[in-house]
Amino acid sequence: MTKQEPVRGFFFACTDKSEAECLSGLVFGTEKFYGPVVIRIRKGDLIFLNNITTNKIFGIFQAITNGGINLRLNAFNGKYPYQVEVKPVGDIIEKTEAEKLLYKHAIKRNRPLIGKYLIKFMEDFASIDEQLKLATVHEGDKSNKSILKQIDILREGNMKIDIEEEIPLIESTTFWDFPKQSYGLTPKGDNKYPGVTPALIVYNLIWRYTQPGDLVVDPMCGSGTTIDVCKSEQRRVKGFDISPTRPDIIQNDARNIPLEDNSVDMIFIDSPYGDNVKYNTHPDNIGNISSESTEFYDELEKVMVECKRILRDGKVLGWLIGDQWVKKKFTPVGFKIYEELTRHFEPVDIICVSRRGQSSNTGVWHNRARRFNFFLRGFKYLIIVKKSAKISGSTKRGKIQWASYNRRREDNKPNNSEVII
Ligand SMILES: C[S@@+](CC[C@H](N)C(=O)[O-])C[C@H]1O[C@@H](n2cnc3c(N)ncnc32)[C@H](O)[C@@H]1O
């Protein structure tokens, strides 16, 4: 850790069952849900351990590794793979009434402590006497001195904020509504790019379906949102577009992706929804084809077939798509894309993503929608499918195969003793 890097404070939880392993093994762990927090821990950061069964909090520990996945494969019987290895800074202090202390400092596990907030917490956690003791207990242990030095730097107000105030948690429902296009300290994609994807869509998909180090591909990556999110979440990434907007995007047609069969861990695509948005003038831009024509679905189906070829078995493709209402005509683009996708992939789920930041999100358009009796598009579909050996992938568009339900026939009435719920 270089001197310039600020120290941040992180909180882990344990129970009576896991406390001993944490304190004796000096490894703290948690599940995937807090993975986005753990991978942001840097060697040298300060860590506290909260036993939620006994309402105690232990500290002060210092990370001796960066946070990561399966640092110790056998720890916690594999139940808590997101881990950091720590060492105590001086004697371990044990405090009761942890909940009260955490509440007082508005601490959540996805909210690292930074700057003056970390100082305030440290002062409450360890009195000045205790802090001095911490610095002198192990003579010659430079890390103790460096902690005090870091606290001094914090006190002088020189601490740069280099981490999100609150690290986004993974969505738990099938309705996603993100007020901003990006998250965190650095931009993800370009929020001025027409049809830019909300970055938290990619964030949620990669945290659910991949792990750090996995390879994610976006064959139509526009302004590079997928690339930026993957880099910030420690995934490997390849982004292609027919008309690249920056040097790290590879020029390529999504109907022919230059990657090996079965080599990719997840794909995300926010494809054109028809010819409503002018992305560029490239002749092979599928966004020049109307979603009212079958050609549009034929061309996107070629992209689907390529995605299936490069994905590893059982891995996921997330496809973002919206419907069209143009010149008094409704086209259910989302349903049609779902139908195409499920001829090649196994359905996993559908997320309804709220549409914000549309050019039609103005008072004038809302008034027109009321006066002329039409609806503005309020949501998009995020269709999640996975590659499965069970689906052979017929390229023939046929009748949709709906799941069949056993309906009660007239001639198959229940007798009086059966209870009908
Ligand atoms: C909705 S935008 C993607 C937005 C992107 N996810 C972002 O956040 O900036 C759709 C993209 O598909 C690209 N595209 C259209 N036809 C393509 C093709 N045949 N091959 C690759 N990309 C294509 C367009 O250039 C456009 O950038």
The ligand as an SDF file (V2000), in Angstrom:
LIG
                    3D

 27 29  0  0  0  0  0  0  0  0999 V2000
  -28.7020    0.5470  -27.3800 C   0  0  0  0  0  0  0  0  0  0  0  0
  -27.1090    0.7640  -28.0570 S   0  0  0  0  0  0  0  0  0  0  0  0
  -26.0650    0.0510  -26.8650 C   0  0  0  0  0  0  0  0  0  0  0  0
  -25.8140    0.9780  -25.7230 C   0  0  0  0  0  0  0  0  0  0  0  0
  -24.6830    0.5470  -24.8230 C   0  0  0  0  0  0  0  0  0  0  0  0
  -25.0220   -0.6160  -24.0530 N   0  0  0  0  0  0  0  0  0  0  0  0
  -24.2550    1.6850  -23.9300 C   0  0  0  0  0  0  0  0  0  0  0  0
  -24.5030    1.6390  -22.6980 O   0  0  0  0  0  0  0  0  0  0  0  0
  -23.7140    2.6640  -24.4300 O   0  0  0  0  0  0  0  0  0  0  0  0
  -27.0800   -0.4040  -29.3860 C   0  0  0  0  0  0  0  0  0  0  0  0
  -25.7380   -0.4990  -30.1060 C   0  0  0  0  0  0  0  0  0  0  0  0
  -25.8060   -1.5500  -31.0790 O   0  0  0  0  0  0  0  0  0  0  0  0
  -24.8420   -1.2340  -32.0540 C   0  0  0  0  0  0  0  0  0  0  0  0
  -25.0610   -2.0740  -33.2590 N   0  0  0  0  0  0  0  0  0  0  0  0
  -26.0440   -2.0030  -34.1830 C   0  0  0  0  0  0  0  0  0  0  0  0
  -25.8850   -2.9470  -35.1170 N   0  0  0  0  0  0  0  0  0  0  0  0
  -24.7940   -3.6600  -34.7860 C   0  0  0  0  0  0  0  0  0  0  0  0
  -24.1260   -4.7800  -35.3580 C   0  0  0  0  0  0  0  0  0  0  0  0
  -24.5390   -5.3340  -36.4900 N   0  0  0  0  0  0  0  0  0  0  0  0
  -23.0270   -5.2650  -34.7180 N   0  0  0  0  0  0  0  0  0  0  0  0
  -22.5600   -4.6870  -33.5740 C   0  0  0  0  0  0  0  0  0  0  0  0
  -23.1450   -3.6050  -33.0050 N   0  0  0  0  0  0  0  0  0  0  0  0
  -24.2540   -3.1040  -33.5930 C   0  0  0  0  0  0  0  0  0  0  0  0
  -25.0570    0.2420  -32.2930 C   0  0  0  0  0  0  0  0  0  0  0  0
  -23.9360    0.8260  -32.9010 O   0  0  0  0  0  0  0  0  0  0  0  0
  -25.3080    0.7430  -30.8550 C   0  0  0  0  0  0  0  0  0  0  0  0
  -24.1210    1.2320  -30.2850 O   0  0  0  0  0  0  0  0  0  0  0  0
  1  2  1  0
  2  3  1  0
  2 10  1  0
  3  4  1  0
  4  5  1  0
  5  6  1  0
  5  7  1  0
  7  8  2  0
  7  9  1  0
 10 11  1  0
 11 12  1  0
 11 26  1  0
 12 13  1  0
 13 14  1  0
 13 24  1  0
 14 15  1  0
 14 23  1  0
 15 16  2  0
 16 17  1  0
 17 18  1  0
 17 23  2  0
 18 19  1  0
 18 20  2  0
 20 21  1  0
 21 22  2  0
 22 23  1  0
 24 25  1  0
 24 26  1  0
 26 27  1  0
M  CHG  2   2   1   9  -1
M  END
$$$$
